[in-house]
């Protein structure tokens, strides 16, 4: 076999998406589905699948993706690399004794793994449901894969806080909370396909609610309540504008009755009240602005770390301390007891960690990702090219995700990176399909 320079050059020629071989699309999609399904319970398999999906996705996007405007997304990657390098360089120059020996560029750049994955999902009309459905299924069965199944659920019903081996309770509540929001947003579409699906759908929704309840994560309860309140208000206002005078009265009455009923159930639930009252002393101290008197309870530890972080943020507000800034706060704050310094290495808040690690530049960058994605998505929804329920899911996810990240730095853990990647993969795929004609 003779080597041909011309043949080698043609290998890297960019071509139209219609020229992609079906077998390559199949490999890409299958690897993403395997990754989505197995990440929570079989991390080794998921690691191999994500590698295949990412590498083939980059190739497919380069070779056959000339018609999609992926340059904007890749500019985010380059910007992420740049400000991480600047942050590390300044830290090495100003406080070399605290700086990391080498820059860790994966802290932010790993958020953009969704770019090559989205290319494969965009190649087929229904691939988004296969990927999101696989991720949801992996979560739903996790009690029997990473947890102990029925016995653990029973212990949860008896008052024990359970999390089915999904890292920690807060991470379990994130997984099931997002799954619940997705099921509610797409319930109408699912039932429209087949009315008999309403029974299993209702059972799965109740099951997710049960897990979130026995998981006893207060931040998840709060996030879901706020998400539900905002979404319910939106739909009520939307209905109110379209209703007759009589229907408007009924709409308002139903809305108010629903809020009062829900509030009554919560206030009279012993489990919820007891979980909230555990922080009574901390809340009382906060209400009087006596932060020094806040005990080192679950929320108290968070509050003390956030207050300590403000001192670090003031010293390096623009580019932060580098990727290890959050751990420096916990290690170098002298007033923290040793058991706090040794037991906690992060700040339990994505936004504060971004400010400490990468400063105002990093936090603005983080918000910019959501703004660009939201702008692109809702433009296509407004033009009627993307279903409205995708917009509802995006909004519900964003509200829930944003509140949850006030109490845990999810994007610094595989759990947050996984669900962020899967979610953004589907959203970006929808945007590309709406803007361009893709194969299948």
DAWO-V383607 format. One record per pair of residues at least 24 apart in sequence whose ideal C-beta (glycine too) atoms are under 10 Angstrom apart, sorted by the first residue. I is the first residue (numbers start at 1). J is the second residue. D is the distance in whole Angstrom. If there is no record, write none. Layout:
# DAWO-V383607
I & J & D
I & J & D
This chain:
# DAWO-V383607
11 & 63 & 9
12 & 62 & 8
12 & 63 & 8
13 & 63 & 8
14 & 62 & 7
14 & 63 & 6
14 & 64 & 7
14 & 65 & 8
14 & 66 & 5
14 & 67 & 10
15 & 63 & 6
15 & 64 & 6
15 & 65 & 10
15 & 66 & 8
16 & 64 & 7
16 & 65 & 10
16 & 66 & 7
16 & 67 & 7
16 & 437 & 10
16 & 439 & 9
17 & 60 & 9
17 & 61 & 10
17 & 63 & 9
17 & 64 & 5
17 & 65 & 7
17 & 66 & 8
17 & 67 & 7
17 & 68 & 8
17 & 119 & 9
17 & 122 & 9
17 & 123 & 7
17 & 432 & 10
17 & 436 & 8
17 & 437 & 8
17 & 438 & 6
17 & 439 & 6
18 & 64 & 8
18 & 67 & 10
18 & 437 & 8
18 & 438 & 9
18 & 439 & 6
19 & 63 & 9
19 & 64 & 6
19 & 439 & 9
20 & 60 & 7
20 & 63 & 8
20 & 64 & 5
20 & 65 & 9
20 & 119 & 10
20 & 120 & 10
20 & 123 & 7
20 & 438 & 10
20 & 439 & 6
20 & 440 & 10
21 & 60 & 10
21 & 64 & 10
22 & 123 & 10
22 & 439 & 8
22 & 440 & 9
24 & 56 & 7
24 & 59 & 8
24 & 60 & 7
24 & 63 & 9
24 & 64 & 9
24 & 120 & 9
24 & 123 & 9
25 & 56 & 9
25 & 60 & 8
25 & 64 & 10
25 & 119 & 10
25 & 120 & 7
25 & 123 & 5
25 & 124 & 7
25 & 127 & 9
25 & 438 & 10
25 & 439 & 7
25 & 440 & 8
26 & 120 & 9
26 & 123 & 10
26 & 124 & 10
27 & 52 & 7
27 & 53 & 9
27 & 56 & 6
27 & 60 & 10
27 & 120 & 9
28 & 52 & 8
28 & 53 & 6
28 & 54 & 10
28 & 55 & 10
28 & 56 & 5
28 & 57 & 6
28 & 59 & 9
28 & 60 & 6
28 & 116 & 9
28 & 117 & 8
28 & 119 & 8
28 & 120 & 3
28 & 121 & 9
28 & 123 & 8
28 & 124 & 10
28 & 127 & 10
29 & 53 & 8
29 & 56 & 10
29 & 117 & 10
29 & 120 & 5
29 & 121 & 7
29 & 123 & 7
29 & 124 & 7
29 & 127 & 6
29 & 130 & 7
29 & 131 & 8
30 & 120 & 9
30 & 130 & 10
31 & 55 & 9
31 & 56 & 7
31 & 57 & 9
31 & 117 & 9
31 & 120 & 8
32 & 56 & 10
32 & 57 & 8
32 & 116 & 10
32 & 117 & 5
32 & 118 & 9
32 & 120 & 6
32 & 121 & 7
32 & 127 & 8
32 & 130 & 9
32 & 131 & 6
32 & 134 & 8
32 & 135 & 10
32 & 421 & 10
32 & 422 & 9
32 & 425 & 7
32 & 429 & 10
33 & 120 & 10
33 & 121 & 10
33 & 127 & 8
33 & 130 & 6
33 & 131 & 6
33 & 133 & 9
33 & 134 & 5
33 & 135 & 9
34 & 134 & 8
35 & 113 & 10
35 & 117 & 8
35 & 131 & 9
35 & 134 & 8
35 & 135 & 9
35 & 138 & 10
35 & 418 & 9
35 & 421 & 9
35 & 422 & 8
35 & 425 & 10
36 & 117 & 9
36 & 130 & 9
36 & 131 & 5
36 & 132 & 8
36 & 133 & 8
36 & 134 & 4
36 & 135 & 4
36 & 136 & 9
36 & 137 & 9
36 & 138 & 7
36 & 139 & 10
36 & 418 & 9
36 & 419 & 10
36 & 421 & 9
36 & 422 & 6
36 & 425 & 9
36 & 426 & 10
37 & 130 & 10
37 & 131 & 9
37 & 133 & 9
37 & 134 & 4
37 & 135 & 7
37 & 136 & 10
37 & 137 & 6
37 & 138 & 5
37 & 139 & 10
37 & 141 & 9
38 & 134 & 9
38 & 138 & 7
38 & 145 & 9
39 & 134 & 10
39 & 135 & 8
39 & 138 & 7
39 & 139 & 10
39 & 414 & 8
39 & 415 & 9
39 & 417 & 10
39 & 418 & 5
39 & 419 & 9
39 & 421 & 9
39 & 422 & 8
40 & 135 & 9
40 & 137 & 10
40 & 138 & 5
40 & 139 & 6
40 & 140 & 10
40 & 141 & 9
40 & 142 & 5
40 & 145 & 7
40 & 146 & 6
40 & 164 & 9
40 & 165 & 9
40 & 166 & 6
40 & 167 & 10
40 & 171 & 10
40 & 172 & 10
40 & 175 & 7
40 & 414 & 10
40 & 415 & 8
40 & 418 & 8
40 & 419 & 10
41 & 138 & 7
41 & 139 & 10
41 & 141 & 8
41 & 142 & 6
41 & 144 & 9
41 & 145 & 4
41 & 146 & 5
41 & 147 & 10
41 & 164 & 10
41 & 165 & 9
41 & 166 & 9
42 & 138 & 9
42 & 145 & 8
42 & 146 & 9
43 & 146 & 10
43 & 414 & 8
43 & 418 & 10
46 & 138 & 9
46 & 414 & 10
46 & 418 & 8
50 & 113 & 7
50 & 117 & 8
50 & 418 & 9
50 & 421 & 9
53 & 113 & 9
53 & 116 & 7
53 & 117 & 6
53 & 119 & 10
53 & 120 & 7
53 & 121 & 10
53 & 425 & 9
54 & 113 & 6
54 & 114 & 10
54 & 115 & 9
54 & 116 & 5
54 & 117 & 7
55 & 116 & 8
56 & 116 & 8
56 & 117 & 10
56 & 119 & 9
56 & 120 & 7
57 & 113 & 9
57 & 114 & 10
57 & 115 & 8
57 & 116 & 3
57 & 117 & 6
57 & 118 & 8
57 & 119 & 5
57 & 120 & 6
57 & 121 & 9
57 & 425 & 10
58 & 115 & 8
58 & 116 & 5
58 & 117 & 10
58 & 119 & 8
59 & 116 & 8
59 & 119 & 9
60 & 116 & 7
60 & 119 & 5
60 & 120 & 7
60 & 122 & 10
60 & 123 & 8
61 & 115 & 7
61 & 116 & 6
61 & 117 & 10
61 & 118 & 9
61 & 119 & 4
61 & 120 & 9
61 & 122 & 10
61 & 432 & 10
62 & 116 & 9
62 & 119 & 9
64 & 119 & 8
64 & 123 & 9
64 & 438 & 10
64 & 439 & 9
65 & 116 & 9
65 & 119 & 6
65 & 122 & 9
65 & 432 & 9
65 & 436 & 9
65 & 438 & 10
67 & 432 & 9
67 & 435 & 9
67 & 436 & 5
67 & 437 & 8
67 & 438 & 9
68 & 118 & 9
68 & 119 & 8
68 & 122 & 8
68 & 428 & 10
68 & 431 & 9
68 & 432 & 5
68 & 433 & 10
68 & 435 & 7
68 & 436 & 6
68 & 438 & 9
69 & 376 & 10
69 & 431 & 10
69 & 432 & 9
69 & 435 & 8
69 & 436 & 9
70 & 115 & 7
70 & 116 & 9
70 & 118 & 9
70 & 119 & 8
70 & 428 & 9
70 & 432 & 8
72 & 372 & 7
72 & 376 & 9
73 & 112 & 7
73 & 114 & 9
73 & 115 & 5
73 & 118 & 9
73 & 369 & 9
73 & 372 & 8
73 & 373 & 9
73 & 376 & 10
73 & 424 & 10
73 & 428 & 7
74 & 112 & 8
74 & 115 & 7
76 & 108 & 9
76 & 109 & 9
76 & 111 & 9
76 & 112 & 6
76 & 115 & 9
76 & 365 & 8
76 & 368 & 8
76 & 369 & 7
76 & 372 & 8
77 & 105 & 10
77 & 108 & 9
77 & 109 & 6
77 & 111 & 9
77 & 112 & 5
77 & 115 & 8
78 & 109 & 9
79 & 108 & 9
79 & 109 & 10
79 & 361 & 9
79 & 365 & 7
79 & 368 & 9
80 & 105 & 8
80 & 106 & 10
80 & 107 & 9
80 & 108 & 4
80 & 109 & 5
80 & 110 & 9
80 & 111 & 8
80 & 112 & 7
80 & 358 & 9
80 & 362 & 9
80 & 365 & 7
80 & 366 & 10
80 & 369 & 9
81 & 105 & 6
81 & 108 & 8
81 & 109 & 6
82 & 361 & 10
83 & 108 & 8
83 & 318 & 10
83 & 319 & 7
83 & 320 & 9
83 & 358 & 6
83 & 359 & 8
83 & 361 & 5
83 & 362 & 6
83 & 364 & 10
83 & 365 & 7
84 & 108 & 6
84 & 109 & 8
84 & 319 & 9
84 & 320 & 10
84 & 322 & 8
84 & 323 & 7
84 & 357 & 9
84 & 358 & 7
84 & 362 & 8
84 & 365 & 10
85 & 319 & 10
85 & 322 & 10
86 & 318 & 9
86 & 319 & 5
86 & 320 & 10
86 & 322 & 10
86 & 358 & 9
86 & 359 & 9
86 & 361 & 8
87 & 316 & 9
87 & 318 & 9
87 & 319 & 4
87 & 320 & 5
87 & 321 & 7
87 & 322 & 5
87 & 323 & 7
87 & 325 & 8
87 & 357 & 7
87 & 358 & 5
87 & 359 & 7
87 & 361 & 8
87 & 362 & 7
88 & 319 & 9
88 & 320 & 10
88 & 321 & 9
88 & 322 & 5
88 & 323 & 7
88 & 324 & 9
88 & 358 & 10
89 & 319 & 9
89 & 322 & 9
90 & 316 & 7
90 & 318 & 9
90 & 319 & 5
90 & 320 & 8
90 & 321 & 9
90 & 322 & 8
90 & 359 & 9
91 & 316 & 8
91 & 319 & 8
91 & 320 & 8
91 & 321 & 5
91 & 322 & 4
91 & 323 & 9
91 & 324 & 8
91 & 325 & 8
91 & 328 & 9
91 & 357 & 10
92 & 322 & 8
94 & 315 & 9
94 & 316 & 8
94 & 321 & 9
95 & 315 & 9
95 & 316 & 9
95 & 321 & 7
95 & 322 & 9
95 & 328 & 9
98 & 321 & 7
98 & 322 & 8
98 & 324 & 8
98 & 325 & 9
98 & 327 & 10
98 & 328 & 6
98 & 331 & 9
98 & 332 & 7
99 & 321 & 8
99 & 322 & 6
99 & 323 & 10
99 & 324 & 8
99 & 328 & 10
100 & 321 & 10
100 & 322 & 6
100 & 323 & 7
100 & 324 & 5
100 & 327 & 10
103 & 322 & 8
103 & 323 & 7
104 & 322 & 8
104 & 323 & 5
104 & 324 & 8
105 & 323 & 8
106 & 323 & 9
106 & 417 & 10
107 & 322 & 9
107 & 323 & 5
107 & 324 & 9
107 & 353 & 10
107 & 354 & 10
107 & 357 & 7
107 & 358 & 8
107 & 362 & 9
107 & 411 & 9
107 & 412 & 7
108 & 323 & 8
108 & 354 & 9
108 & 357 & 9
108 & 358 & 7
108 & 362 & 7
108 & 365 & 8
108 & 366 & 8
108 & 369 & 10
108 & 411 & 9
110 & 411 & 9
110 & 414 & 10
110 & 417 & 6
110 & 420 & 10
110 & 421 & 8
111 & 365 & 10
111 & 366 & 9
111 & 369 & 7
111 & 411 & 7
111 & 416 & 10
111 & 417 & 7
111 & 420 & 6
111 & 421 & 8
111 & 424 & 8
112 & 369 & 9
112 & 421 & 9
112 & 424 & 9
113 & 417 & 8
113 & 418 & 10
113 & 420 & 9
113 & 421 & 5
113 & 422 & 10
113 & 424 & 9
113 & 425 & 8
114 & 373 & 10
114 & 420 & 8
114 & 421 & 5
114 & 422 & 8
114 & 423 & 8
114 & 424 & 4
114 & 425 & 4
114 & 426 & 9
114 & 427 & 8
114 & 428 & 6
114 & 429 & 9
115 & 421 & 10
115 & 424 & 9
115 & 425 & 9
115 & 428 & 7
116 & 425 & 9
117 & 421 & 7
117 & 422 & 8
117 & 424 & 9
117 & 425 & 4
117 & 426 & 9
117 & 428 & 8
117 & 429 & 8
118 & 421 & 10
118 & 424 & 7
118 & 425 & 5
118 & 426 & 8
118 & 427 & 8
118 & 428 & 4
118 & 429 & 4
118 & 430 & 9
118 & 431 & 8
118 & 432 & 7
118 & 433 & 10
119 & 425 & 9
119 & 428 & 9
119 & 429 & 8
119 & 432 & 8
119 & 438 & 9
120 & 425 & 9
120 & 429 & 8
121 & 422 & 10
121 & 425 & 6
121 & 426 & 6
121 & 427 & 10
121 & 428 & 8
121 & 429 & 4
121 & 430 & 9
121 & 432 & 9
121 & 433 & 9
121 & 438 & 10
122 & 425 & 9
122 & 426 & 10
122 & 428 & 8
122 & 429 & 4
122 & 430 & 8
122 & 431 & 8
122 & 432 & 4
122 & 433 & 5
122 & 434 & 10
122 & 435 & 10
122 & 436 & 8
122 & 438 & 5
122 & 439 & 9
122 & 440 & 10
123 & 429 & 8
123 & 432 & 9
123 & 433 & 9
123 & 438 & 6
123 & 439 & 5
123 & 440 & 6
124 & 429 & 9
124 & 433 & 9
124 & 438 & 8
124 & 439 & 8
124 & 440 & 5
125 & 433 & 7
125 & 438 & 8
125 & 440 & 6
126 & 440 & 9
127 & 425 & 10
127 & 426 & 9
127 & 429 & 7
127 & 433 & 9
127 & 438 & 10
127 & 440 & 9
128 & 390 & 9
128 & 425 & 8
128 & 426 & 4
128 & 427 & 9
128 & 429 & 6
128 & 430 & 6
128 & 433 & 9
129 & 186 & 8
129 & 189 & 9
129 & 190 & 10
129 & 426 & 9
131 & 422 & 7
131 & 423 & 10
131 & 425 & 7
131 & 426 & 6
131 & 429 & 8
132 & 178 & 10
132 & 179 & 9
132 & 182 & 7
132 & 186 & 9
132 & 393 & 9
132 & 422 & 7
132 & 423 & 8
132 & 425 & 9
132 & 426 & 5
133 & 182 & 9
133 & 186 & 10
134 & 422 & 9
135 & 175 & 9
135 & 178 & 9
135 & 179 & 8
135 & 182 & 9
135 & 418 & 8
135 & 419 & 7
135 & 421 & 10
135 & 422 & 5
135 & 423 & 9
135 & 425 & 10
135 & 426 & 9
136 & 175 & 9
136 & 176 & 10
136 & 178 & 9
136 & 179 & 5
136 & 180 & 10
136 & 182 & 6
136 & 183 & 8
136 & 204 & 9
136 & 208 & 9
136 & 422 & 9
137 & 179 & 9
137 & 204 & 10
138 & 175 & 9
138 & 179 & 10
138 & 418 & 10
138 & 422 & 10
139 & 164 & 10
139 & 166 & 8
139 & 172 & 9
139 & 174 & 10
139 & 175 & 5
139 & 176 & 6
139 & 178 & 8
139 & 179 & 5
139 & 180 & 10
139 & 208 & 9
139 & 211 & 9
139 & 419 & 9
140 & 175 & 9
140 & 176 & 8
140 & 179 & 7
140 & 183 & 10
140 & 204 & 7
140 & 207 & 7
140 & 208 & 8
140 & 211 & 9
142 & 166 & 6
142 & 172 & 8
142 & 175 & 7
142 & 176 & 9
142 & 211 & 9
143 & 172 & 9
143 & 176 & 10
143 & 207 & 9
143 & 211 & 7
146 & 172 & 9
147 & 172 & 9
152 & 214 & 9
153 & 207 & 9
153 & 210 & 8
153 & 211 & 8
153 & 214 & 7
154 & 214 & 10
155 & 214 & 8
156 & 210 & 8
156 & 211 & 8
156 & 213 & 8
156 & 214 & 3
156 & 215 & 7
156 & 216 & 8
157 & 210 & 8
157 & 213 & 9
157 & 214 & 6
158 & 214 & 9
159 & 214 & 9
159 & 216 & 9
159 & 270 & 10
159 & 271 & 7
159 & 274 & 9
160 & 214 & 8
160 & 216 & 9
161 & 214 & 8
161 & 215 & 7
161 & 216 & 5
161 & 217 & 8
161 & 275 & 9
162 & 211 & 8
162 & 214 & 6
162 & 215 & 7
162 & 216 & 9
163 & 211 & 9
163 & 214 & 10
163 & 215 & 6
163 & 216 & 9
163 & 217 & 9
164 & 211 & 8
164 & 215 & 9
166 & 215 & 9
166 & 415 & 7
167 & 413 & 7
167 & 414 & 8
167 & 415 & 6
168 & 217 & 9
168 & 408 & 8
168 & 413 & 9
168 & 415 & 9
169 & 214 & 10
169 & 215 & 5
169 & 216 & 7
169 & 217 & 5
169 & 218 & 10
169 & 219 & 10
169 & 220 & 9
170 & 215 & 9
170 & 217 & 5
170 & 218 & 9
170 & 219 & 7
170 & 220 & 7
170 & 298 & 10
170 & 348 & 9
170 & 404 & 8
170 & 407 & 7
170 & 408 & 5
170 & 410 & 8
170 & 413 & 10
170 & 415 & 9
171 & 215 & 10
171 & 217 & 9
171 & 404 & 10
171 & 408 & 8
171 & 410 & 7
171 & 413 & 7
171 & 414 & 9
171 & 415 & 4
171 & 416 & 8
171 & 418 & 10
171 & 419 & 10
172 & 211 & 7
172 & 212 & 8
172 & 214 & 10
172 & 215 & 5
172 & 217 & 7
172 & 220 & 9
172 & 415 & 9
173 & 211 & 8
173 & 212 & 6
173 & 213 & 10
173 & 215 & 5
173 & 216 & 9
173 & 217 & 4
173 & 218 & 9
173 & 219 & 7
173 & 220 & 3
173 & 221 & 8
173 & 223 & 8
173 & 224 & 9
173 & 404 & 8
173 & 408 & 9
174 & 212 & 10
174 & 217 & 8
174 & 219 & 9
174 & 220 & 7
174 & 223 & 9
174 & 400 & 8
174 & 401 & 8
174 & 404 & 6
174 & 405 & 9
174 & 408 & 8
174 & 410 & 6
174 & 413 & 10
174 & 415 & 6
174 & 416 & 7
174 & 419 & 7
175 & 208 & 9
175 & 211 & 9
175 & 212 & 10
175 & 215 & 10
175 & 220 & 10
175 & 415 & 7
175 & 418 & 9
175 & 419 & 7
176 & 207 & 9
176 & 208 & 5
176 & 209 & 9
176 & 210 & 9
176 & 211 & 5
176 & 212 & 5
176 & 213 & 10
176 & 215 & 7
176 & 217 & 10
176 & 220 & 8
176 & 224 & 10
177 & 208 & 8
177 & 209 & 10
177 & 211 & 9
177 & 212 & 6
177 & 215 & 9
177 & 217 & 9
177 & 219 & 10
177 & 220 & 5
177 & 221 & 9
177 & 223 & 7
177 & 224 & 6
177 & 227 & 8
177 & 396 & 10
177 & 397 & 9
177 & 400 & 6
177 & 401 & 9
177 & 403 & 10
177 & 404 & 7
177 & 419 & 10
178 & 208 & 10
178 & 393 & 9
178 & 396 & 9
178 & 397 & 6
178 & 400 & 7
178 & 401 & 7
178 & 404 & 9
178 & 419 & 6
178 & 420 & 10
178 & 422 & 9
178 & 423 & 8
179 & 204 & 8
179 & 205 & 9
179 & 207 & 10
179 & 208 & 6
179 & 211 & 9
179 & 212 & 10
179 & 419 & 9
180 & 204 & 9
180 & 205 & 7
180 & 206 & 10
180 & 207 & 9
180 & 208 & 4
180 & 209 & 7
180 & 211 & 9
180 & 212 & 7
180 & 220 & 10
180 & 224 & 7
180 & 227 & 10
180 & 396 & 9
180 & 400 & 9
181 & 208 & 9
181 & 223 & 10
181 & 224 & 8
181 & 227 & 7
181 & 228 & 9
181 & 231 & 9
181 & 392 & 9
181 & 393 & 7
181 & 395 & 10
181 & 396 & 4
181 & 397 & 6
181 & 399 & 9
181 & 400 & 6
181 & 401 & 9
182 & 208 & 10
182 & 389 & 10
182 & 392 & 10
182 & 393 & 6
182 & 396 & 8
182 & 397 & 8
182 & 423 & 9
182 & 426 & 10
183 & 207 & 10
183 & 208 & 7
183 & 393 & 10
184 & 208 & 9
184 & 227 & 10
184 & 228 & 9
184 & 231 & 9
184 & 389 & 10
184 & 392 & 9
184 & 393 & 9
184 & 396 & 8
185 & 231 & 9
185 & 388 & 10
185 & 389 & 5
185 & 390 & 8
185 & 391 & 9
185 & 392 & 5
185 & 393 & 4
185 & 394 & 9
185 & 395 & 9
185 & 396 & 6
185 & 397 & 9
186 & 387 & 9
186 & 389 & 6
186 & 390 & 9
186 & 392 & 9
186 & 393 & 7
187 & 389 & 9
188 & 389 & 7
188 & 392 & 10
189 & 387 & 8
189 & 389 & 6
189 & 390 & 10
213 & 269 & 9
213 & 271 & 7
213 & 272 & 8
214 & 271 & 8
216 & 271 & 7
216 & 272 & 9
216 & 274 & 9
216 & 275 & 5
217 & 275 & 9
217 & 404 & 9
217 & 407 & 9
217 & 408 & 9
218 & 272 & 9
218 & 275 & 6
218 & 276 & 6
218 & 278 & 9
218 & 279 & 8
218 & 298 & 8
218 & 299 & 8
218 & 407 & 8
219 & 298 & 10
219 & 299 & 9
219 & 302 & 10
219 & 348 & 9
219 & 403 & 7
219 & 404 & 6
219 & 405 & 9
219 & 406 & 7
219 & 407 & 4
219 & 408 & 7
220 & 400 & 8
220 & 403 & 9
220 & 404 & 7
220 & 407 & 9
220 & 408 & 10
221 & 266 & 8
221 & 272 & 7
221 & 275 & 8
221 & 276 & 9
222 & 276 & 9
222 & 403 & 7
222 & 404 & 9
222 & 406 & 9
222 & 407 & 8
223 & 399 & 8
223 & 400 & 5
223 & 401 & 8
223 & 402 & 8
223 & 403 & 4
223 & 404 & 5
223 & 405 & 9
223 & 406 & 8
223 & 407 & 9
224 & 396 & 10
224 & 399 & 10
224 & 400 & 7
224 & 403 & 9
224 & 404 & 9
225 & 262 & 8
225 & 263 & 9
225 & 266 & 8
225 & 403 & 9
226 & 399 & 7
226 & 400 & 8
226 & 402 & 10
226 & 403 & 6
227 & 395 & 9
227 & 396 & 6
227 & 397 & 9
227 & 398 & 9
227 & 399 & 5
227 & 400 & 5
227 & 401 & 9
227 & 402 & 9
227 & 403 & 7
227 & 404 & 10
228 & 258 & 10
228 & 259 & 10
228 & 262 & 8
228 & 396 & 9
228 & 399 & 9
228 & 400 & 9
229 & 259 & 8
229 & 262 & 9
229 & 399 & 10
230 & 395 & 8
230 & 396 & 9
230 & 399 & 6
230 & 400 & 10
231 & 392 & 7
231 & 395 & 7
231 & 396 & 6
231 & 399 & 8
231 & 400 & 10
232 & 258 & 7
232 & 259 & 8
232 & 262 & 9
233 & 259 & 9
234 & 392 & 9
234 & 395 & 8
235 & 392 & 9
279 & 303 & 10
292 & 335 & 9
296 & 336 & 9
296 & 337 & 7
296 & 339 & 9
296 & 340 & 7
298 & 348 & 9
298 & 407 & 9
299 & 348 & 9
299 & 407 & 8
301 & 330 & 10
301 & 336 & 9
301 & 340 & 7
301 & 343 & 9
301 & 344 & 7
301 & 347 & 10
301 & 348 & 8
302 & 344 & 9
302 & 347 & 8
302 & 348 & 5
302 & 349 & 7
302 & 352 & 10
302 & 406 & 9
302 & 407 & 7
302 & 408 & 9
303 & 348 & 10
304 & 330 & 10
304 & 333 & 8
304 & 335 & 8
304 & 336 & 7
304 & 337 & 10
304 & 340 & 8
304 & 344 & 10
305 & 329 & 6
305 & 330 & 6
305 & 333 & 8
305 & 336 & 8
305 & 340 & 8
305 & 344 & 7
305 & 346 & 8
305 & 347 & 5
305 & 348 & 7
305 & 349 & 8
305 & 352 & 8
305 & 353 & 10
305 & 356 & 10
306 & 347 & 7
306 & 348 & 8
306 & 349 & 6
306 & 351 & 10
306 & 352 & 6
306 & 356 & 10
306 & 406 & 10
307 & 333 & 9
307 & 335 & 10
308 & 332 & 9
308 & 333 & 4
308 & 334 & 10
308 & 335 & 8
308 & 336 & 7
308 & 340 & 10
308 & 347 & 9
308 & 356 & 10
309 & 333 & 9
309 & 347 & 6
309 & 349 & 8
309 & 352 & 5
309 & 353 & 8
309 & 355 & 7
309 & 356 & 5
310 & 352 & 8
310 & 355 & 9
310 & 356 & 9
311 & 356 & 10
312 & 347 & 10
312 & 352 & 10
312 & 355 & 9
312 & 356 & 5
312 & 357 & 10
313 & 352 & 8
313 & 355 & 5
313 & 356 & 6
313 & 359 & 8
313 & 360 & 9
313 & 363 & 10
315 & 356 & 10
316 & 355 & 10
316 & 356 & 8
316 & 357 & 10
316 & 358 & 10
316 & 359 & 6
317 & 355 & 8
317 & 359 & 6
317 & 360 & 6
317 & 361 & 10
318 & 358 & 9
318 & 359 & 5
318 & 360 & 6
318 & 361 & 6
318 & 362 & 10
319 & 357 & 9
319 & 358 & 6
319 & 359 & 5
319 & 360 & 8
319 & 361 & 6
319 & 362 & 8
320 & 353 & 9
320 & 354 & 8
320 & 355 & 7
320 & 356 & 6
320 & 357 & 5
320 & 358 & 4
320 & 359 & 4
320 & 360 & 8
320 & 361 & 8
320 & 362 & 6
320 & 363 & 9
321 & 355 & 10
321 & 356 & 6
321 & 357 & 6
321 & 358 & 9
321 & 359 & 8
322 & 356 & 9
322 & 357 & 7
322 & 358 & 8
323 & 353 & 10
323 & 357 & 6
323 & 358 & 8
323 & 362 & 10
323 & 412 & 9
324 & 356 & 10
324 & 357 & 8
325 & 352 & 10
325 & 353 & 8
325 & 354 & 9
325 & 355 & 9
325 & 356 & 4
325 & 357 & 4
325 & 358 & 8
325 & 359 & 9
325 & 362 & 10
326 & 352 & 8
326 & 353 & 5
326 & 354 & 9
326 & 355 & 10
326 & 356 & 5
326 & 357 & 6
326 & 409 & 7
326 & 412 & 8
327 & 353 & 10
327 & 356 & 9
327 & 357 & 10
328 & 356 & 8
328 & 357 & 9
329 & 353 & 9
329 & 356 & 6
329 & 357 & 10
345 & 412 & 10
346 & 408 & 9
346 & 409 & 5
346 & 412 & 6
346 & 413 & 9
347 & 408 & 10
347 & 409 & 6
347 & 412 & 9
348 & 405 & 10
348 & 406 & 9
348 & 407 & 6
348 & 408 & 5
348 & 409 & 6
348 & 410 & 10
349 & 405 & 7
349 & 406 & 6
349 & 407 & 7
349 & 408 & 7
349 & 409 & 6
350 & 401 & 9
350 & 402 & 9
350 & 404 & 9
350 & 405 & 4
350 & 406 & 8
350 & 407 & 9
350 & 408 & 8
350 & 409 & 5
350 & 410 & 6
350 & 411 & 6
350 & 412 & 8
350 & 416 & 8
351 & 402 & 9
351 & 405 & 7
351 & 406 & 7
351 & 409 & 9
352 & 405 & 10
352 & 406 & 9
352 & 409 & 8
353 & 405 & 9
353 & 409 & 5
353 & 411 & 9
353 & 412 & 7
354 & 405 & 10
354 & 409 & 9
354 & 411 & 9
354 & 412 & 10
357 & 409 & 10
357 & 412 & 9
366 & 405 & 10
366 & 411 & 8
367 & 402 & 10
369 & 420 & 10
369 & 424 & 8
370 & 394 & 10
370 & 398 & 7
370 & 401 & 9
370 & 402 & 9
370 & 424 & 10
373 & 398 & 9
373 & 423 & 10
373 & 424 & 7
373 & 427 & 6
373 & 428 & 7
373 & 431 & 8
374 & 398 & 8
374 & 427 & 9
376 & 427 & 9
376 & 428 & 8
376 & 430 & 10
376 & 431 & 5
376 & 432 & 10
376 & 434 & 9
376 & 435 & 8
377 & 427 & 6
377 & 428 & 9
377 & 430 & 7
377 & 431 & 6
377 & 434 & 9
379 & 431 & 9
379 & 434 & 9
379 & 435 & 9
380 & 430 & 7
380 & 431 & 6
380 & 432 & 10
380 & 433 & 9
380 & 434 & 4
380 & 435 & 7
381 & 430 & 9
381 & 431 & 10
381 & 434 & 9
383 & 434 & 8
383 & 435 & 10
384 & 434 & 9
385 & 430 & 9
385 & 431 & 9
385 & 433 & 8
385 & 434 & 4
385 & 435 & 8
386 & 427 & 9
386 & 430 & 5
386 & 431 & 8
386 & 433 & 8
386 & 434 & 5
386 & 435 & 10
387 & 430 & 9
390 & 426 & 8
390 & 427 & 7
390 & 430 & 6
390 & 431 & 10
390 & 434 & 10
391 & 427 & 10
391 & 430 & 10
393 & 423 & 9
393 & 426 & 9
393 & 427 & 9
394 & 423 & 8
394 & 426 & 10
394 & 427 & 6
394 & 430 & 9
397 & 423 & 6
397 & 424 & 10
397 & 427 & 9
398 & 423 & 9
